[in-house]
Every structure is written in structure tokens, then in C-alpha cells.
Amino acid sequence: MSIIAITIDSANLSTKYLSAIKKYSGLGFIEVKNKIQNNNYLAETDGDDPDKLQELKSLIDDLTKSGASVKIFDSDPYAEGVTQFEEISYEEFINNINRLNEILEEIKDLDDELSK
């Protein structure tokens, strides 16, 4: 199972997007601010769940519109016992969502065919 996580560049810390992160994560403003300043992951989600990925995409879009510099990371589930995160582009993130949706649609189609 892969994990997708995000960080925000602390150089442009603004209160504009703190509420969006608070709403998504359930963390308090001070915790969010500390995570940003310490360059910790603000949000993590299951990279195999299309609904959760869509929620994260909405958060990323909101943050970007508010002027935040968002970095997206994907984990390597095959790293030797340790989850290694690698930065990916927004386009790669969107491609992952689209690919997952296509795979799930193909599985649904196959299930429909087998149930006939």
C-alpha cells in the first residue's frame, strides 16, 4: 500500500490556508503551523483509495489557489522495511488518480462479466 503525503514551504507561511489544512486534518492551528515550520507532512492518505485521493487533490488545489507552495510525496512500499517518500509532481499525482480509477473500472467490468 502506498501513502501520499504533502508538505508546504514554510517560507511563504500564510493564515490563508491554515483553515483548509485544519479542516482536512482536524489538527489545531498551532499544530498545523508547527508542522509547516518543521517541514513535516501535513496530510497523509492511502494511495490506493480513490475517494481519499480526491479529497487530498481538493486540499492541494485549495492550498495552491491560496498561494501555498505544496510538495507532494509518494511512498515506496517496497523499500526494505522502511517507507521511503519520493517527491512527485502534481501531474504524476493526477496520473496516479486517473490510473487507479481506470484499474478500478476495469475490475468492475470484469466482475460484471463474470457475474453474468
N, C-alpha and C positions, 0 to 999 in steps of 0.2 A: 504494500500500500504506500503510495506516495503522499507527501504532505506539501501543500503550497502555503507559503508564508510571505508576509510583506513587512517592509520597514519604510520609514520616512526619513529623509535627510533632515537632520536637526538644525542645519544652518538656516533653514527658512521656516522655523517653528512659528506657527500662527494659531490663534484660537479659532480661526475659521473652520478648521477641520477636526478639532478636538471632539466636538459633539458627535460627528459622524462615527468616529472611532469608538467613542463611549457607547453609542447606541449599538454598534455591531458587536463589541467585545464585552460590554457590561462592566468594564473597568471604570474606576473613578478618574476624574480629570488629572489628579496628581499622579496616579499610576500611569496614565497614558503619557503625560508629559515626561515622566522619568524614563519610560520605555523608549520614547523618541530620542531623548537626550543621550541615553546609553546605547542607542542603535540596536535595541532588542526588537525581536519580532512582535509586531502589534496584533497581528491576526494570523491564525493558522487554521487550515481546513483540510479535510480529506480530499486528496486529488483525484479520487475515484467516484466522487459523489457530485453529479451534475447540478443538483439544486444548491448545494453548498458552494460550489464553484461560481454559480451565477450570483449568489449573494456577495461573494468576495469580489467578483467583477463589478458589481454595482458600487461597492465601497470604493474600489480603486478608481472607478470613473468619477464618483463624487469628490474624492480627495484630489484627483488631478484637476478637476474643474475649479476646485478651491485654491489651487496653486501649489499643492504639495508635490514634492518630488518623491514618487513612490518607486521602490525597488521590489521586484517580485522574485521569489526563490522557490525552486522545486527541489525536493529531496531525492536522494538516490537510495531507494530501498534495498539495493543490492550491495551497498557498502558493507564492509566487513564488520558487522555488529554495531556500527555507528551510523546514524543518519547524517549524511553529508548534504548540505544545501548548496545549490549552484544557482547563481543569478540567471534569470531568463528574461527575455524581452516581453513586452506586452503582447506582441504578435504571436510569440511562442505560446504564451498563456492562452490566448484566444484559440489558437490552433489546437491546443490540448483539449479545451472545452468542446470544440467542434468535432474533433476526432472521437472523444468519449461519447458524444451524442450519436454520432454515426454508428459506432460499435453497438451501443445500446439499442438503436433502431434495428440493426441487422439481427441482433439476438431476438428481439421481439418478433421480427418477421419469421425467423426460423422457428420460434416457439409456435407461432400461429400455423405455420405449415405442418409442423409435427402433430399438432392437436387436431388436425382435420381427419 
